[in-house]
Amino acid sequence: MLLAGRALPGCMPPVPLRRAFRRSRSPAPGHKFVLWHVRRNNEIRAALIARDILKLPVRIIFTSAAQRRHSAVPRWLIDQADAVIATTEEAAAFVPNAHAVVHHGVDAERFRPSEDRAAAWQLGQYPGKLGIATIGRVRPEKGTDLFVEAMIGLLPHYPDATALIVGKVTASQRSFQGELKRQIDAAGLTKRIIFTGEIASGQLPQLVRSLSLLVAPARYEGYGMTPLEAMASGVPVIASDTGFFPAFIGANEAGILVDQLDPGQIISSARSMIDSPGEMDRMSSRARQRAINLFGLESEIDGIHRVYEELWT
């Protein structure tokens, strides 16, 4: 197995595309094809070069999470794949040739609860005793502005709480971030609502397990792993009704589902949870068990392997 393209956490270093082409000339013993499992447009283009231009013995598997119609070019590219894996039943309705629905799983060893959440929070050297975070690129689609509005309304009631906005800010979103910072400054919360920037994948599990609450207020999400990683870490979740968030949370088992575009619901949900520490502890335990039992990494591996075997045979 080789990884080509961008680096992934916990995986071998990626190899240059030329080397991937060379290695694809000879399938492993007992197999007629080399499988290229791709996710992005540039990856499927490279796979098509290998299969259709270089005429290598390659078969292409594409994984799609989008719960909306792809634009024309990606739609055509996906149609060229030998098999398509959708991450949800909804995503399967938007792609051709869907062989299987395989939910993304969470690594419950990497994302695990802290034995001492308070001590874990202090390691991050953030103020206060209670950490609330949203994780994802800073942009309207992720609902970063909804999180800021909710935290401006929530934090004055909890002097020991600090809110973190964890994620990359691209050049196109600098003005969006600037407006959010002006709102935070006007509320006098500059030291308590903090933009951390992007956090390295190796450091992210430690941060997640130190949180008391994760908020995922996205306006749109194809699947969304951050609530699942929080759940595996024993962190309850407040999430908008998008992506696969409802399936993660269940009937308020691992957190609370809120309507999109309503910071008031985020505030009221957070207050109900923070003000009931016993219920919050029970929700934390249920979140961990739900992540392991329903969305464990092993089930994803098994589902993908079945598609591989289908193509090989």
Secondary structure, 3 states (H helix, E strand, C coil): CCCECCCCCCCCCCECHHHHHHHCCCCCCCCCCEEEEECCHHHHHHHHHHHHHCCCCEEEEEEECCCCCCCHHHHHHHHCCCEEEECCHHHHCCCCCEEEECCCCECCCCCCCCCCHHHHHHHCCCCCCEEEEEECCCCHHHCHHHHHHHHHHHHHHCCCEEEEEECCCCHHHHHHHHHHHHHHHHCCCCCCEEEEECCCCCCHHHHHHHCCEEEECCCCCCCCCHHHHHHHCCCCEEEECCCCHHHHHCCCCCEEEECCCCHHHHHHHHHHHHCCHHHHHHHHHHHHHHHHHHHEHHHHHHHHHHHHHHHHC
